């Protein structure tokens, strides 16, 4: 059963029902970014562009799998090592948290899906990270940096040459938050992403079929 910490983290939370706002083609983002300083900050423009990319991946997933379940946390990995995008959704069935993960190939490629129960200790960790992510000081668009935790606990930071973008949407006690992070960064949002994706990566319950 979901422990009290997770329940506390979900106080006042609603189910995410609406899809990410549909946007223009990715190619249109370049023009938007080039004029960002005229209307909005570069980070805000890039965030809007990333949300558009995530929306298109969600649209592809609906065409492949049909209507997807509502979620309290949705993570879209725009470019996994396999080359496919992946959508990870954390669902609450009232007793436990469940993970519904799906590959989203761009064209032909394996279609893989995972449905698994999330262990209570992991659910507690997710609740704690949701509380941290709700802090107004946590930006929507994170710095594109690769962060390495050294053996002595110190951090080494360098600018990412290429950004591996992960788009996250979550309901927090402060309302819905949308985030964009480089996969190599390290903050509460990245930690939440890594925790959910890590559960999927070690699960033996993936089921795949050819497209």
Protein Blocks (a to p, Z undefined) as FASTA:
>chain_A
ZZfklmmmmgoiacdfbdcdddddfklmmmmmmmmmmmmcfklmmmmmmmmmmmmmmmmm
mmmnopadddfbdcddfbdfkopacddddddehjaccdddddddehjaddddddddddfk
lmmmmmmmmmmmmpmklcfbdcdddddddfkopacddddfbacddddddddfkbpcdddd
dfkbccfklmmmmmmmmmmmmpckbccddZZ
